[in-house]
Amino acid sequence: MTRLVQIKKSSFRRVALVEEPNLRLLDCCSSIYELAQIAIASGMNLSELVERRTGHQILEYDSVYSGRSEWRLLPAIDHPEEPARCLISGTGLTHLGSARDRQSMHTDITDDMTDSMKMFRLGVEGGRPPRGTIGVPPEWFYKGTGGYVAGPR
């Protein structure tokens, strides 16, 4: 499995391949976003592109992680030039346990199911529709733009 991190020293960004206990910097790559764009444009597999761009410069991962290095970890993915292009969102009810937990928080409701449970059930029943029919999209939430995303420490 290929594991990547984004790091920064002053205003200089790089992507590094995690090779425990080290980080190996990739050549000519300042963000995972940029790396993905190059892979898409070239039709190349991301892992193959990482292999081709792996450089010789190595950093000690623990030093970067603990803050003892001049390099700092960045968020795992971002839009390096315009944080507003990175949206913070996700899906809410992804399994029955989560739906039941939410349902149990509303014990005073007279209806059999909360809106959350109804949405979950609709997703279970219509989330994978047969070919040519319309399904039910999952519940999702929006929290903001990438301007709110922060790296470790």
N, C-alpha and C positions, 0 to 999 in steps of 0.2 A: 504494500500500500504506500502510495506517495503522500507524504505529509509536508505541507508548506507553511511557512510563517512570513509575515511582512514585518520588516524592521526599519528603523529610521535612526540616522545619526545627524543631528542638526536638521537641515532641510533635505538631506540626501536619503532617499528611500531605496530599499532593495527587497528582493524576495529571496528566501533561503530554504533549502531542502533540509529537513530534519534528518540527521544521521546520528542518532544518540551516541555519545553525549555531545555531539557537535552540530553546528549549523554550517552548511556549505552554500555560499552565495551563488546565485545564478547570474550569468553574464547578461548584460543588456536587458534588464527587466526591473522595473521600479514598483510594480504592483501585480497582485494576482489577477486583478481585472485586466490589466494590459496583457498578461500572459494568456488569459482565456480568449481575448480578442485576437491575438496572433494565432492561437490554435484553431479558432473558428475560421479565420481568413485563409489559413493554409490547408485546412482540411486534415490537420494532424491531430492525433490523440494527445491530450494534455500531458500524460505521463511521458510520452515520447519526446515532446517538446522540452519538458523539464530535463530529461536525460541529455538532450543535445545542448542545453544551455548551462548545464552544471559546470561551475568554474572551479578554480583551485583555492580560492580564499576560504578559510575555515575560521569560525568563531566558536568559542566555548558556550554552549547553550545555557548552562547554569548561570554563567556570569551575566548574560543578556537577560535571562528570566528574573534573576534576583536584583537587577538594577546596578550591578557592580561594573557593567560595561558602559561605554559611551553610546552603544546601540540600545534602542528601546523597542519593545514589541508593540506592534500596532494591532488594530482589530484584524480578525482573520480575513475579512473581505470588506472593501469599501470602494467608493469611487474617488480616486485620488485627486481629481481636479474639481469635482462638484459634488459634495456630500448629499445634496438634495436629490440626486439621481438614485440614491440607494434608499429603498424604503424598508422600514422596520415593520414587519407584519408576520402573521403566522396563523395557524389553524387552532381553533379552540378545542372542540371535542373530538379527540382522535381515537378514543376507545370507550367501550361501555363503562368501565370503571370511572372514568372522568365524568361521563354523563350522569351516572348514579350519584357521585359525590356532589355534583352541582344540584341535582334534584333533591338530595337530602337536606340541603341548606334552606329549602323552602317548605318546611313542614307545615306551615300555617295556611298554605294555599289549598283551596277546596277543589280545584281542578285536578284531575288525575296526573297530568304531566305539566311541567313548566315549559315555557317557550324553548328553553335550551334543550330539554329532552325531546320535544316535538321536532326541533331542527335536527337533532342527532338521529332520530328514527327516520325522518325523511331522507337523510343522507345514507343510512344503512339500506333503506328500501329502494332508493333511486340513484344512489351514488355511482353505480356501475351499470348504466343502462345498456340494454341490447343495442346492437348496431342499428343506426337509423332512428333511434328514439332519443328524446331529451331527458337528461338526468337532473339530479339535484346537486348544486355546488356545495362544497363543505362550508361550514361556518368559518369565518376568518376574522381577524382583528388587525387594525392599523394603529401603530404606536407613534409614528413620526418618521422623520427623514434620518439619513445617515449622519447628520450633524450631531445627533445624540449618542452615537456609538463611540465608545472609548475602549482603548486597549487596556491590558493589564497594568496594574500599579498606578 
